[in-house]
């Protein structure tokens, strides 16, 4: 019972940031909830063996791994939000933030690297290891993606991935 209480306290403390990270990755509130639920369920099953001082990092990796698994199972089809339609009632101001809009045009790989590297503050080597790419690939992808985000934030267009100017 003490273990359950400890896990419950961890979930209450970590949920908002984990859900926000999952939303930044997926751009879908339902999928974000599913990703965090999947990660927490897997963590609960192993909670006795998880180092408590590293629990957040453990679950953070599980969220990103769940997202990557979902990408492997399907190829996402980008759907633009109809500006004439209202935002769903369950959306929060946080989900409609400028950051979310700036990350939206990035590819799933770019978004994953940016969120994992900068939002979740994960070292480049760990991101590279988890994605199965070199550290140089993480650095160059992050650099290109950040340039696109900065340009979008300042209102200047930049080439998309693979596009030549």
C-alpha positions as CSV (number, residue, x, y, z in Angstrom):
1,X,0.0,0.0,0.0
2,X,2.8,2.4,0.8
3,X,4.2,1.7,-2.7
4,X,0.8,2.6,-4.3
5,X,0.7,5.8,-2.3
6,X,4.2,6.7,-3.4
7,X,3.4,6.1,-7.0
8,X,0.1,8.1,-6.8
9,X,2.0,11.0,-5.4
10,X,4.6,10.8,-8.2
11,X,1.8,10.7,-10.8
12,X,0.1,13.8,-9.3
13,X,3.4,15.7,-9.4
14,X,4.6,14.6,-12.8
15,X,1.3,14.4,-14.8
16,X,1.1,18.0,-16.0
17,X,4.6,18.2,-17.4
18,X,4.4,14.7,-18.9
19,X,1.1,15.4,-20.6
20,X,2.4,18.7,-21.9
21,X,5.4,17.0,-23.4
22,X,3.2,14.3,-24.9
23,X,1.0,16.9,-26.4
24,X,4.0,18.8,-27.9
25,X,5.0,15.5,-29.5
26,X,1.7,14.4,-30.8
27,X,-0.4,17.6,-31.2
28,X,-3.4,15.6,-30.1
29,X,-5.0,15.8,-26.7
30,X,-6.4,12.2,-26.8
31,X,-3.1,10.7,-28.0
32,X,-1.2,12.7,-25.4
33,X,-3.4,11.2,-22.7
34,X,-2.9,7.8,-24.1
35,X,0.9,8.2,-24.3
36,X,1.1,9.3,-20.7
37,X,-1.3,6.5,-19.5
38,X,0.7,3.9,-21.4
39,X,4.0,5.1,-19.9
40,X,2.6,5.3,-16.4
41,X,1.0,1.9,-16.6
42,X,4.4,0.4,-17.7
43,X,6.1,2.3,-14.9
44,X,3.6,1.1,-12.3
45,X,4.3,-2.5,-13.3
46,X,8.0,-1.9,-12.6
47,X,7.7,0.7,-9.8
48,X,9.5,-1.4,-7.2
49,X,12.6,-1.5,-9.4
50,X,12.5,2.1,-10.6
51,X,15.0,4.3,-8.8
52,X,12.9,7.0,-7.2
53,X,15.4,9.8,-7.8
54,X,15.3,8.9,-11.5
55,X,11.6,8.2,-11.8
56,X,10.7,11.2,-13.8
57,X,13.5,10.5,-16.3
58,X,12.3,6.9,-16.5
59,X,8.7,7.9,-17.3
60,X,9.8,10.7,-19.7
61,X,11.7,8.1,-21.7
62,X,8.6,5.8,-21.6
63,X,6.4,8.6,-23.0
64,X,8.8,9.3,-25.9
65,X,9.2,5.6,-26.6
66,X,5.4,5.2,-26.6
67,X,5.2,8.1,-29.1
68,X,7.9,6.6,-31.3
69,X,6.1,3.3,-31.2
70,X,2.9,5.0,-32.3
71,X,4.7,6.6,-35.2
72,X,6.0,3.2,-36.3
73,X,2.5,1.7,-36.3
74,X,1.0,4.4,-38.5
75,X,2.0,7.2,-40.7
76,X,0.4,10.4,-39.5
77,X,-1.6,12.5,-41.9
78,X,-1.4,16.2,-41.0
79,X,-4.8,17.8,-40.7
80,X,-5.1,21.5,-40.5
81,X,-7.5,22.9,-37.9
82,X,-10.4,24.7,-39.6
83,X,-10.1,28.3,-38.4
84,X,-13.9,28.7,-38.6
85,X,-14.4,25.9,-36.1
86,X,-14.2,26.6,-32.4
87,X,-11.5,24.9,-30.3
88,X,-12.9,21.8,-28.6
89,X,-14.2,22.6,-25.1
90,X,-11.7,20.2,-23.4
91,X,-8.7,22.1,-24.9
92,X,-6.7,24.3,-22.6
93,X,-5.0,27.6,-23.2
94,X,-1.8,25.7,-22.7
95,X,-2.4,23.5,-25.7
96,X,-3.1,26.5,-27.9
97,X,0.1,28.2,-26.9
98,X,2.5,29.8,-29.3
99,X,5.0,27.0,-28.7
100,X,2.5,24.4,-29.9
101,X,1.8,26.4,-33.1
102,X,5.5,26.9,-33.7
103,X,6.2,23.2,-33.4
104,X,3.3,22.1,-35.6
105,X,5.0,22.4,-39.0
106,X,8.0,20.4,-37.9
107,X,8.3,16.8,-38.9
108,X,7.6,14.2,-36.2
109,X,11.3,13.5,-36.0
110,X,12.2,17.2,-35.6
111,X,9.4,17.7,-33.1
112,X,10.6,14.6,-31.1
113,X,14.2,15.8,-31.0
114,X,13.2,19.4,-30.0
115,X,10.8,18.4,-27.3
116,X,13.0,15.7,-25.9
117,X,16.2,17.8,-26.1
118,X,14.9,21.1,-24.9
119,X,11.5,20.7,-23.2
120,X,12.5,17.5,-21.4
121,X,16.1,18.6,-21.0
122,X,17.5,15.3,-22.2
123,X,21.2,15.1,-23.2
124,X,22.0,14.8,-26.9
125,X,23.7,11.4,-26.4
126,X,20.6,10.0,-24.8
127,X,18.3,11.4,-27.5
128,X,20.6,9.9,-30.1
129,X,20.7,6.5,-28.4
130,X,16.9,6.4,-28.0
131,X,16.2,7.3,-31.6
132,X,19.0,5.1,-32.9
133,X,20.8,7.9,-34.7
134,X,24.2,9.6,-34.2
135,X,24.7,12.5,-31.9
136,X,25.6,14.6,-34.9
137,X,22.2,13.8,-36.5
138,X,20.5,15.0,-33.3
139,X,22.5,18.2,-33.3
140,X,22.0,19.0,-37.0
141,X,18.3,18.1,-36.9
142,X,17.8,20.3,-33.8
143,X,19.7,23.1,-35.4
144,X,17.6,23.0,-38.6
145,X,14.4,22.7,-36.6
146,X,15.2,25.5,-34.2
147,X,16.1,27.7,-37.2
148,X,12.6,27.0,-38.6
149,X,11.0,27.7,-35.3
150,X,12.9,31.0,-34.9
151,X,12.0,32.1,-38.4
152,X,8.4,31.2,-37.9
153,X,8.4,33.1,-34.6
154,X,9.8,36.2,-36.3
155,X,7.5,35.8,-39.3
156,X,10.1,34.9,-41.8
157,X,9.7,31.8,-44.0
158,X,12.5,29.2,-44.1
159,X,12.9,26.1,-46.3
160,X,11.2,23.0,-45.0
161,X,13.1,19.8,-44.5
162,X,14.6,18.7,-47.8
163,X,13.5,21.9,-49.6
164,X,16.2,24.0,-51.3
165,X,16.0,27.8,-51.4
